[in-house]
């Protein structure tokens, strides 16, 4: 995976808070930043509408963030990051992607929300110039099924999902 043009100072994992959502497709972003924090023995703290921790990646400390406002309001964490001097181009958002087959990982900078409400919220607060680590979850048969699909648990085995999470954390580590 290519390096980004801008240094990453914050990584936002997208998901929904609460036990009900932990293993759903929409929460893959939370699970990736959780895995990264666990691997680096970091502890989560709460401030306002987010959980956060700082971890050493490469030669710098990076803030990991899990918005606690539910997916559609994920961008509410942006003002807190901006107060800390973190600009949109220094943010990497980790999220589920319907347009990619299960397990495909893609890095991109900028672009639209493509119907993803968490990305839409981030764009509303920060503009579109931020990096995204897109994790493929596949797509249901019809558009009408999307809401239920993203809020359902993975049908792929837990071992397969854990493998994707590990690949995503490796991809992040390789950016530094």
C-alpha positions as CSV (number, residue, x, y, z in Angstrom):
1,X,0.0,0.0,0.0
2,X,1.4,3.4,-0.9
3,X,2.4,6.0,1.6
4,X,0.3,9.1,1.9
5,X,1.4,12.6,1.0
6,X,0.5,14.0,4.4
7,X,1.5,12.7,7.8
8,X,-1.3,10.9,9.7
9,X,-1.9,12.4,13.2
10,X,-5.3,10.8,13.9
11,X,-7.0,7.6,12.9
12,X,-10.8,7.5,13.2
13,X,-12.4,4.1,13.2
14,X,-16.1,4.3,12.2
15,X,-18.7,2.2,14.0
16,X,-21.7,2.4,16.4
17,X,-21.2,2.3,20.2
18,X,-22.8,-0.5,22.3
19,X,-22.5,-4.2,22.6
20,X,-25.3,-4.8,20.1
21,X,-23.2,-3.5,17.3
22,X,-19.7,-4.9,18.2
23,X,-19.5,-7.7,15.6
24,X,-21.6,-6.0,12.8
25,X,-20.2,-5.1,9.4
26,X,-20.6,-1.4,10.1
27,X,-18.2,-1.7,13.1
28,X,-15.2,-3.0,11.2
29,X,-13.5,0.5,11.7
30,X,-13.9,0.3,15.5
31,X,-12.6,-3.3,15.5
32,X,-9.5,-2.2,13.5
33,X,-8.5,0.7,15.8
34,X,-9.3,-1.6,18.8
35,X,-6.9,-4.2,17.5
36,X,-4.3,-1.5,16.9
37,X,-4.7,-0.2,20.4
38,X,-4.5,-3.7,21.9
39,X,-1.4,-4.6,19.9
40,X,0.3,-1.4,21.3
41,X,-1.1,-1.9,24.8
42,X,-2.9,1.4,24.8
43,X,-5.9,2.2,27.0
44,X,-9.0,4.0,25.8
45,X,-10.2,7.2,27.5
46,X,-13.4,9.1,27.0
47,X,-13.7,12.8,26.2
48,X,-17.0,14.3,25.1
49,X,-18.4,12.3,22.2
50,X,-15.4,10.1,21.6
51,X,-13.2,7.4,23.0
52,X,-9.5,8.0,22.2
53,X,-6.0,6.9,22.9
54,X,-2.5,7.8,21.7
55,X,-0.2,5.2,20.2
56,X,3.3,5.3,18.9
57,X,3.4,4.6,15.1
58,X,6.7,5.0,13.4
59,X,8.5,8.0,14.9
60,X,5.3,9.8,16.1
61,X,2.4,9.5,18.4
62,X,-1.0,9.1,16.6
63,X,-4.4,9.6,18.2
64,X,-6.9,6.7,17.7
65,X,-10.5,7.8,17.8
66,X,-13.8,6.0,18.1
67,X,-16.8,8.4,17.8
68,X,-19.5,7.5,20.3
69,X,-22.3,9.4,18.5
70,X,-23.5,6.5,16.2
71,X,-22.4,6.3,12.6
72,X,-24.5,9.1,11.1
73,X,-22.9,11.7,13.4
74,X,-19.3,10.5,13.3
75,X,-18.0,13.9,12.1
76,X,-18.9,15.4,15.5
77,X,-15.4,14.4,16.6
78,X,-13.7,16.6,14.0
79,X,-13.9,19.9,16.1
80,X,-12.0,18.2,19.0
81,X,-9.3,17.1,16.6
82,X,-9.0,20.5,15.0
83,X,-8.6,22.1,18.5
84,X,-5.6,19.8,18.8
85,X,-4.2,21.2,15.5
86,X,-5.1,18.1,13.5
87,X,-6.1,19.1,9.9
88,X,-8.3,17.0,7.7
89,X,-5.4,15.9,5.5
90,X,-3.7,14.5,8.7
91,X,-6.7,12.1,9.3
92,X,-7.1,8.5,8.2
93,X,-10.7,7.2,8.5
94,X,-11.1,3.4,8.7
95,X,-14.5,2.2,7.5
96,X,-16.6,-0.5,5.9
97,X,-17.1,-0.4,2.2
98,X,-20.0,-1.9,0.3
99,X,-18.4,-1.4,-3.1
100,X,-15.5,-3.8,-2.3
101,X,-15.7,-7.5,-1.9
102,X,-15.3,-9.0,1.6
103,X,-11.8,-8.6,2.8
104,X,-10.5,-6.2,0.2
105,X,-8.6,-3.3,1.7
106,X,-8.1,-0.1,-0.3
107,X,-6.4,3.2,0.6
108,X,-7.5,6.4,-1.0
109,X,-7.3,10.1,-0.4
110,X,-10.3,12.4,-0.8
111,X,-13.5,11.6,-2.8
112,X,-17.2,11.5,-2.0
113,X,-19.2,9.6,0.6
114,X,-20.7,7.1,-1.9
115,X,-23.8,6.8,0.4
116,X,-21.8,6.0,3.5
117,X,-23.4,8.1,6.3
118,X,-20.3,8.1,8.5
119,X,-18.2,9.4,5.7
120,X,-20.9,11.9,4.8
121,X,-20.8,13.2,8.4
122,X,-16.9,13.5,8.4
123,X,-17.1,15.4,5.1
124,X,-19.7,17.8,6.5
125,X,-17.3,18.7,9.3
126,X,-13.9,18.5,7.6
127,X,-14.4,18.6,3.9
128,X,-13.4,15.7,1.7
129,X,-9.6,15.9,1.8
130,X,-8.8,13.1,4.2
131,X,-7.4,9.6,3.8
132,X,-9.7,6.5,3.9
133,X,-8.8,2.9,4.6
134,X,-11.8,1.2,3.0
135,X,-12.5,-2.4,4.1
136,X,-14.7,-4.4,1.8
137,X,-17.8,-6.0,3.3
138,X,-19.5,-6.9,0.1
139,X,-22.9,-5.8,-1.0
140,X,-26.4,-7.3,-0.4
141,X,-28.6,-8.3,-3.4
142,X,-30.7,-5.2,-3.4
143,X,-30.4,-1.6,-2.3
144,X,-33.3,-2.0,0.1
145,X,-31.3,-4.5,2.1
146,X,-28.3,-2.2,2.8
147,X,-29.5,-0.9,6.2
148,X,-30.1,-4.3,7.6
149,X,-26.9,-5.7,5.9
150,X,-24.5,-3.3,7.4
151,X,-26.0,-3.7,10.9
152,X,-25.9,-7.5,10.7
153,X,-23.0,-9.6,11.9
154,X,-20.6,-11.0,9.4
155,X,-21.6,-14.3,7.8
156,X,-18.0,-15.1,7.1
157,X,-16.3,-17.0,9.9
158,X,-14.8,-15.2,12.8
159,X,-11.4,-16.4,11.8
160,X,-11.8,-14.8,8.3
161,X,-12.9,-11.5,9.9
162,X,-10.0,-11.5,12.3
163,X,-7.6,-12.1,9.4
164,X,-9.0,-9.0,7.6
165,X,-8.6,-6.9,10.8
166,X,-5.0,-8.0,11.1
167,X,-4.4,-7.2,7.4
168,X,-5.9,-3.7,8.0
169,X,-3.7,-3.1,11.1
170,X,-0.7,-4.2,9.1
171,X,-1.7,-1.8,6.3
172,X,-1.9,1.1,8.8
173,X,1.4,0.2,10.4
174,X,3.0,0.2,6.9
175,X,2.0,3.8,6.4
176,X,4.4,4.9,9.1
